[in-house]
Amino acid sequence: MAKTVTVIGIDPAELAWIRMLVLLLRHPDPVVPELTRQALRYLEAAAARNGVSTADRKVAPAIQR
């Protein structure tokens, strides 16, 4: 089985950050995943306030809400 999976819209330079995010979300201490989720929500809100959107990046989001 292959150890890599191609994901459309993910820059290869961003893979280390994605791996870290997954590790934090899977952490056995229940506080760590919750804090990670809160940090992501904060970053999303900050980006929205600053006018940064997925359309500006020319990349489709991985998850549609």
C-alpha positions in Angstrom: 0.0 0.0 0.0 1.2 3.5 -0.8 2.4 5.7 2.0 1.4 8.9 0.3 -1.9 10.2 -1.0 -2.3 13.0 -3.5 -4.8 15.7 -2.3 -5.9 18.3 -4.8 -5.3 21.8 -3.4 -2.5 20.9 -0.9 0.9 22.4 -1.6 3.7 19.9 -0.9 5.3 22.5 1.3 2.2 22.5 3.5 2.3 18.8 4.2 4.3 19.1 7.4 1.7 21.5 8.8 -1.1 19.1 7.9 0.6 16.2 9.6 1.1 18.3 12.7 -2.5 19.3 12.7 -3.6 15.7 12.4 -1.3 14.7 15.2 -2.7 17.4 17.5 -6.3 16.5 16.6 -5.6 12.8 17.4 -3.7 13.5 20.7 -4.7 11.2 23.5 -5.1 14.1 26.0 -8.6 15.4 25.3 -7.6 19.0 26.1 -5.1 19.1 23.1 -7.6 18.3 20.3 -10.1 20.8 21.8 -7.5 23.5 22.0 -6.5 22.8 18.5 -10.1 23.1 17.3 -10.5 26.4 19.1 -7.2 27.7 17.6 -8.5 26.8 14.1 -11.8 28.6 14.7 -9.9 31.6 15.9 -7.6 31.6 12.8 -10.6 31.2 10.5 -12.4 34.1 12.1 -9.2 36.3 12.0 -8.8 35.5 8.3 -12.4 36.4 7.7 -12.0 39.7 9.5 -8.9 40.5 7.4 -10.7 39.7 4.2 -8.8 36.5 3.4 -11.1 34.0 1.7 -10.6 30.7 -0.1 -11.5 32.6 -3.4 -8.4 34.8 -2.9 -6.2 31.7 -2.7 -7.6 30.2 -5.9 -7.9 26.9 -4.1 -11.1 25.1 -3.3 -11.6 24.3 0.4 -11.2 20.7 1.5 -14.4 20.9 3.6 -17.5 22.9 2.8 -19.5 24.0 5.8 
